[in-house]
Amino acid sequence: MPSRFIAATAAVVVIATGAISSQDFKARAIAIHRQAPLIDGHNDYPWALRELDPGRSLDTADLSKPAPKLMTDIPRLRQGGVGAQFWSVYTPSSMTDKEATRVTLEQIDTVHRMVQRWGETLQIAHTADEVERGFTNGKIASLIGMEGGHAIDNSLPTLRMFYALGARYMTLTHNGNLRWADAAADKPAHGGLTRFGEEVVREMNRLGMLVDLSHVSPDTMEDALRVTEAPVIFSHSSARALCNVPRNVPDNILGLVAKNGGVVMVTFVPGFISQEVANFDAKPEAERKGQTPPRATLSQVADHIDHIRKVAGIDHIGLGGDFDGITQVVQGLEDVSKYPDLTAELLKRGYKDGDVRKIIGGNVLRVMRGAEKVAASLQKRRPPSTATIEQLDGKS
């Protein structure tokens, strides 16, 4: 029997008996990451740097070298097959008005300086085509994601200037309600979006800025999905059916995301992945004292992906690790180098290579192109909005 037939027969036997080794799945995973860009929806390195050094000197945490205090550096981004990264320009909800605007500008400056400093590896990207070109050229495409609409200080012109500086998504709220939108972690004040909040969504559509619904209340999710003309994202959220916390996405919203064409980027925050971890974290500190904390696992992250596939479909899943924005880690997903291990787990569960390519980045590229197409159409039909919050919602 010719050797090629012997090899083929052996391969069939291995597959039939389920004897494919974990190394084989990992090798396949690494190959997929070389073929298609993994696009992570949320990384808080810029804020982690700020906490290490208020002056935000890039020498404090040199990305080009292993950074044991952090979860992100260029060697581990390369090891993890990261092809594009939304760098979060996070500003805490406790910062309001002009302070929030200033700090967000400082965070955007940090991202631009990162790309200038490590230009042999990082490349600014504004569009889906630029992400793909960067990946083809061996660069890690660097996109900017604003975390919290408080940064615009209730001003649509400010929103437009953030877009001009490179911001390509905005999370409508962080943990606190705004004058125009309710947050998941706060008591409802508006029942979702106000009229001005709806105008923010419309103006983001006109610009081509992705509407990010992580952190917002279910009512805000529904209102934004009703108003938007472009696909939305959840930059770092998981499935509420598997871990019942306010930051996760309910099944009814998953159904609406599928109709909208958007994507939910599964996050690696342990308390959003494991109900055991969430329950433990919710206990008073005195009750937790002396107990061994439960751990979330890579397998549980894959369970969230399975659930979103079941409810919304394979075209509506992405990844948003939240690395360097978390203090606890998922076992098996401790830093940005670990993405191929998650990909290998999906392959082990029977996901096809093409479906994996969608999850790691293809779905996000489709959403970006959808938002770009909507913006091109809207800009032909309407000028920038000059509405104010006082005109639409009255004086506070």
Buried (B, 14 or more C-beta within 10 A) or exposed (E): EEEEEEEEEEEEEEEEEEEBEEEBBBBBBBEBBEEBBBBBBBBBBBBBBBEBEEEBEBEBBBBEEEBEEBBBBBBBBBBBBBBBBBBBBBBBBEBBEEBBBBBBBBBBBBBBBBBEBBEEBBBBBBBBEBBBBBBEEEBBBBBBBBBBBBBBBBBBEBBBBBBEBBBBBBBBBBBBBBBBBBBBBBEEBBEBBBBBBBBBBBBBBBBBBBBBBBBBBBBBBBBBBEBBBBBBBBBBBBBBBBBEBBBBBBBEBBBBBBEBBBBBBBBBBBBBBBBBBBBBBEEEEEEEEEEEEBBBBBBBBBBBBBBBBEBBBBBBBBBBBBBBBBEEBBBBBBBBBBBBBBBBBBBBEEBEBEBBBBBBBBBBBBBBBBBBEBBEBBEEEEEEBEBBBEEBBEEE
